[in-house]
């Protein structure tokens, strides 16, 4: 730990499913960047305060769409209920570890809420589209195999990325 404290890191890039990276970022007082597809039990949406109501957002393995009748909405809610108990069981050791290491009471949601940027490997073609917070950046397709684009494609791709970036940042290009 002493080596890490003396190294003067700028940030911690971590996957929040295992919260050890975030605990370390809290200890070093540096910003954290999350790189993930999703946290089990929807904790990512709860931590970022994104709307995720079980009565409207289809849950995994239900095969529902966003157009559900009343019984489908009830089934959707029933698929969500075990998550509340499962998450407490699975993530409680991390809360205990963080509280002991940081020497203060810490919850899992507190740790997740400290992230500066969430790099989410989501794609609205495959996942249910939903509102996201400004510090969540969708980077769908980052794990796909690389294919060479024609020369014109590179310039077009760069322009589309810059336009998308400017739109998401309110028209302000803030690259370094």
C-alpha positions as CSV (number, residue, x, y, z in Angstrom):
1,X,0.0,0.0,0.0
2,X,2.8,2.4,0.8
3,X,4.2,2.0,-2.7
4,X,0.8,2.8,-4.2
5,X,0.5,5.9,-2.0
6,X,3.9,7.2,-3.1
7,X,3.4,6.5,-6.8
8,X,1.1,9.5,-7.4
9,X,-1.5,7.8,-9.7
10,X,-3.8,10.1,-11.7
11,X,-6.8,7.7,-11.8
12,X,-7.9,4.1,-11.4
13,X,-9.4,2.2,-14.3
14,X,-11.4,-0.7,-12.9
15,X,-14.3,-3.0,-13.4
16,X,-16.9,-2.3,-10.6
17,X,-18.1,-5.9,-10.4
18,X,-15.1,-6.5,-8.1
19,X,-15.0,-3.4,-6.0
20,X,-11.3,-3.7,-4.9
21,X,-10.2,-1.1,-7.5
22,X,-12.8,1.4,-6.3
23,X,-11.8,0.8,-2.7
24,X,-8.2,1.5,-3.7
25,X,-9.3,4.7,-5.6
26,X,-11.1,5.9,-2.4
27,X,-8.0,5.2,-0.3
28,X,-5.7,7.1,-2.7
29,X,-8.2,9.9,-3.3
30,X,-8.0,9.7,-7.0
31,X,-10.8,9.6,-9.6
32,X,-12.0,6.2,-10.9
33,X,-13.1,5.2,-14.3
34,X,-15.4,2.2,-14.6
35,X,-15.1,-0.1,-17.7
36,X,-18.0,-2.5,-17.6
37,X,-21.0,-4.1,-19.4
38,X,-23.2,-4.0,-16.3
39,X,-23.2,-4.6,-12.6
40,X,-25.4,-7.5,-11.4
41,X,-28.7,-6.7,-9.9
42,X,-28.9,-3.3,-11.6
43,X,-26.6,-1.6,-9.1
44,X,-25.0,0.4,-11.9
45,X,-28.4,2.1,-12.6
46,X,-29.1,2.6,-9.0
47,X,-25.7,4.1,-8.3
48,X,-25.9,6.5,-11.2
49,X,-29.6,7.2,-10.5
50,X,-30.7,6.3,-14.0
51,X,-34.4,5.4,-14.3
52,X,-34.8,1.7,-14.4
53,X,-38.4,0.8,-13.2
54,X,-39.2,-2.9,-13.4
55,X,-42.7,-2.0,-14.5
56,X,-41.4,-0.5,-17.8
57,X,-37.9,-1.7,-18.5
58,X,-37.8,-5.4,-19.6
59,X,-35.6,-7.6,-17.4
60,X,-33.1,-10.2,-18.7
61,X,-34.5,-13.6,-19.5
62,X,-38.2,-12.4,-19.6
63,X,-38.1,-11.9,-23.4
64,X,-40.5,-9.0,-23.0
65,X,-40.4,-5.8,-25.0
66,X,-41.2,-2.4,-23.8
67,X,-44.8,-3.0,-24.7
68,X,-46.0,-5.2,-21.9
69,X,-49.5,-6.0,-20.6
70,X,-50.3,-6.0,-16.9
71,X,-49.4,-9.7,-16.4
72,X,-46.1,-9.3,-18.2
73,X,-45.3,-6.3,-16.0
74,X,-46.0,-8.3,-12.9
75,X,-43.8,-11.1,-14.2
76,X,-41.1,-8.5,-14.9
77,X,-41.3,-7.3,-11.3
78,X,-41.1,-10.9,-10.0
79,X,-37.9,-11.4,-12.0
80,X,-36.5,-8.4,-10.2
81,X,-37.3,-9.3,-6.6
82,X,-34.6,-12.0,-6.0
83,X,-32.0,-9.4,-7.1
84,X,-32.6,-7.4,-3.9
85,X,-31.7,-10.3,-1.7
86,X,-28.9,-11.7,-3.9
87,X,-27.1,-8.4,-4.2
88,X,-26.9,-7.9,-0.4
89,X,-25.5,-11.4,-0.1
90,X,-22.9,-11.1,-2.9
91,X,-21.7,-7.5,-2.3
92,X,-21.8,-7.4,1.5
93,X,-18.2,-8.7,1.9
94,X,-17.0,-5.8,-0.2
95,X,-18.8,-3.3,2.0
96,X,-17.3,-4.9,5.1
97,X,-13.8,-4.9,3.5
98,X,-14.1,-1.3,2.4
99,X,-15.3,-0.2,5.9
100,X,-12.4,-2.0,7.5
101,X,-9.8,-0.8,5.1
102,X,-11.0,2.8,4.9
103,X,-11.8,2.9,8.6
104,X,-15.3,4.4,8.1
105,X,-18.7,3.1,7.3
106,X,-19.0,2.5,3.6
107,X,-21.8,1.0,1.5
108,X,-21.5,-0.6,-1.9
109,X,-23.7,2.1,-3.4
110,X,-21.4,4.8,-1.9
111,X,-18.4,3.2,-3.6
112,X,-20.2,2.9,-6.9
113,X,-21.4,6.5,-6.8
114,X,-17.8,7.8,-6.5
115,X,-16.9,6.9,-10.1
116,X,-16.0,9.8,-12.3
117,X,-16.8,8.2,-15.6
118,X,-18.7,5.0,-16.5
119,X,-17.5,3.4,-19.8
120,X,-20.4,1.1,-20.6
121,X,-20.1,-1.6,-23.2
122,X,-23.7,-1.3,-24.2
123,X,-25.2,-1.0,-27.6
124,X,-28.8,0.3,-28.1
125,X,-29.2,-2.1,-31.0
126,X,-28.9,-5.1,-28.6
127,X,-29.9,-3.6,-25.2
128,X,-33.0,-1.8,-24.1
129,X,-32.6,2.0,-24.8
130,X,-32.9,4.1,-21.6
131,X,-31.9,7.5,-20.4
132,X,-28.3,7.7,-19.1
133,X,-26.5,10.2,-16.9
134,X,-23.9,12.6,-18.4
135,X,-20.9,10.7,-16.9
136,X,-21.9,7.4,-18.6
137,X,-20.3,7.0,-22.0
138,X,-21.7,4.1,-24.2
139,X,-18.8,2.4,-26.1
140,X,-20.7,-0.5,-27.7
141,X,-18.7,-2.7,-30.0
142,X,-15.3,-2.0,-28.3
143,X,-14.8,-5.8,-28.0
144,X,-15.5,-6.6,-31.6
145,X,-12.9,-7.9,-34.0
146,X,-11.0,-5.2,-35.9
147,X,-11.8,-4.9,-39.6
148,X,-9.9,-2.6,-41.9
149,X,-12.0,0.2,-43.3
150,X,-11.4,1.8,-46.7
151,X,-9.6,5.1,-46.6
152,X,-12.7,7.1,-47.0
153,X,-14.3,5.2,-44.2
154,X,-11.6,6.3,-41.7
155,X,-12.3,10.0,-42.4
156,X,-16.1,9.4,-42.3
157,X,-15.8,7.4,-39.1
158,X,-13.7,10.1,-37.4
159,X,-16.2,12.8,-38.4
160,X,-19.1,10.8,-37.0
161,X,-17.3,10.1,-33.8
162,X,-16.5,13.8,-33.3
163,X,-20.1,14.8,-34.1
164,X,-21.4,12.2,-31.7
165,X,-18.9,13.4,-29.0
166,X,-19.9,17.0,-29.5
167,X,-23.6,16.2,-29.2
168,X,-23.0,14.2,-26.0
169,X,-20.9,17.0,-24.5
170,X,-23.4,19.7,-25.2
171,X,-21.7,21.1,-28.3
172,X,-18.3,21.6,-26.5
173,X,-15.4,19.7,-27.8
174,X,-13.3,19.0,-24.8
175,X,-10.6,16.6,-26.0
176,X,-7.0,16.8,-24.7
